[in-house]
Amino acid sequence: MLDVYMPMMKSSAIISAGRLGLFEALATGPLSVQQLAEKIHSSAKGTATLVDFLIALGYLEKQGELLANTSSTQRWFTSLGQVDYTPGLLWTHEAWPMMGGLAEAVRSGHPEKTLWDAMVTQSHLGELFSSYMAAFASDLGPDLLKHIPVSSGQHRLLDLGGSHGLHSIRFCQRDPQLSAVIVDLPSALTDTDATIAQEQLSERIRLVPGDLQEMDWGREYDLVFYLSVAHNHTADENRHIIERISKALGQGGLLVIHEYLAEAPLDALDAAFRLTLLIETGTQTYSYADYCHWLTLAGFESIERIDLNPRQKGSLILARR
Ligand SMILES: C[S@@+](CC[C@H](N)C(=O)[O-])C[C@H]1O[C@@H](n2cnc3c(N)ncnc32)[C@H](O)[C@@H]1O
């Protein structure tokens, strides 16, 4: 029972801290329980009870009579840290009730309603999911810049499933000759225009809302990003999409895939992610051999795999036409 009870309590305490803005309230310095309770508009009793558990979990620490974030909490869950994954806590709060239908998804083999359909009727879901993806993207950004070679002769970038736009923005900022087209579902693009405008890139990055499987993306691209999108499609769909990417790229063009590759045997994180996909989208992760097969069929050459560090960040696959 401890395997069931403790993860539930741990997860809900950390999520609640995120929802209450508790970690952010401590970001600028330690506070007493009373000061913290006032800052997060909560009762002293409730705050003290939550804080006790967060200290036991190693998320907060005592500094004399005051409370402070541990260095890891400050780093991952505040706006002053390296990456703020608070949107991930807010997203997990939404994902939690969805997991109540897991037994039914196992029985039927597919979700009752996909995440994308839920986002059409509950618009806040799309916004929240994109902010969560943006947190991942700011974590992953330096790896992409390091490993993806862009030459001065490459001008046109197609970012399929580009969502928040951060990847396109980062590359357009580094490589001034680049312009980008971002294709994604309307639910994922609610804030993207504003982010692009804030970075003064509206003239170089264009949004194309819609289902990437149904639309014409244009041609003669030098670079295509298919970043964390393949696991949202079936094997047949990926084979077809990669074939279309091949046709959309000019000779010598580069396709970059970012994915969480399915390796045998699956570790607990990989297997958990596949279970999430079963209930959210009805799709799955694929092996490196699957990608190599689809890429070769589509005429790609010099396929290269780069495993990121730490391993939980997934892998890049670079393939040239
Ligand atoms: C896991 S997120 C990755 C977002 C971004 N590429 C990144 O790496 O941070 C997957 C994205 O693919 C988009 N997506 C999934 N299926 C799609 C489809 N059929 N057409 C367009 N976009 C799609 C989702 O809306 C979402 O923004």
The ligand as an SDF file (V2000), in Angstrom:
LIG
                    3D

 27 29  0  0  0  0  0  0  0  0999 V2000
    4.8330   17.0600  -27.1360 C   0  0  0  0  0  0  0  0  0  0  0  0
    4.3940   18.5380  -27.9310 S   0  0  0  0  0  0  0  0  0  0  0  0
    5.9760   19.1170  -28.5360 C   0  0  0  0  0  0  0  0  0  0  0  0
    6.0010   20.5950  -28.8330 C   0  0  0  0  0  0  0  0  0  0  0  0
    7.3140   21.1320  -29.3930 C   0  0  0  0  0  0  0  0  0  0  0  0
    7.6270   20.5720  -30.6940 N   0  0  0  0  0  0  0  0  0  0  0  0
    8.4480   20.8800  -28.4390 C   0  0  0  0  0  0  0  0  0  0  0  0
    9.3560   20.0980  -28.7530 O   0  0  0  0  0  0  0  0  0  0  0  0
    8.4500   21.4730  -27.3560 O   0  0  0  0  0  0  0  0  0  0  0  0
    3.6100   17.9160  -29.4090 C   0  0  0  0  0  0  0  0  0  0  0  0
    3.0380   19.0170  -30.2730 C   0  0  0  0  0  0  0  0  0  0  0  0
    2.5670   18.4250  -31.4800 O   0  0  0  0  0  0  0  0  0  0  0  0
    1.3400   19.0060  -31.7980 C   0  0  0  0  0  0  0  0  0  0  0  0
    0.5770   18.0610  -32.6370 N   0  0  0  0  0  0  0  0  0  0  0  0
    0.2380   16.7810  -32.3510 C   0  0  0  0  0  0  0  0  0  0  0  0
   -0.4610   16.2470  -33.3530 N   0  0  0  0  0  0  0  0  0  0  0  0
   -0.5670   17.2060  -34.3150 C   0  0  0  0  0  0  0  0  0  0  0  0
   -1.1750   17.2670  -35.5930 C   0  0  0  0  0  0  0  0  0  0  0  0
   -1.8060   16.2010  -36.1090 N   0  0  0  0  0  0  0  0  0  0  0  0
   -1.0830   18.4190  -36.2940 N   0  0  0  0  0  0  0  0  0  0  0  0
   -0.4330   19.5000  -35.7910 C   0  0  0  0  0  0  0  0  0  0  0  0
    0.1660   19.4970  -34.5830 N   0  0  0  0  0  0  0  0  0  0  0  0
    0.1120   18.3650  -33.8610 C   0  0  0  0  0  0  0  0  0  0  0  0
    0.6830   19.2570  -30.4490 C   0  0  0  0  0  0  0  0  0  0  0  0
   -0.3480   20.2070  -30.5370 O   0  0  0  0  0  0  0  0  0  0  0  0
    1.8700   19.7250  -29.6310 C   0  0  0  0  0  0  0  0  0  0  0  0
    2.0400   21.1100  -29.7200 O   0  0  0  0  0  0  0  0  0  0  0  0
  1  2  1  0
  2  3  1  0
  2 10  1  0
  3  4  1  0
  4  5  1  0
  5  6  1  0
  5  7  1  0
  7  8  2  0
  7  9  1  0
 10 11  1  0
 11 12  1  0
 11 26  1  0
 12 13  1  0
 13 14  1  0
 13 24  1  0
 14 15  1  0
 14 23  1  0
 15 16  2  0
 16 17  1  0
 17 18  1  0
 17 23  2  0
 18 19  1  0
 18 20  2  0
 20 21  1  0
 21 22  2  0
 22 23  1  0
 24 25  1  0
 24 26  1  0
 26 27  1  0
M  CHG  2   2   1   9  -1
M  END
$$$$
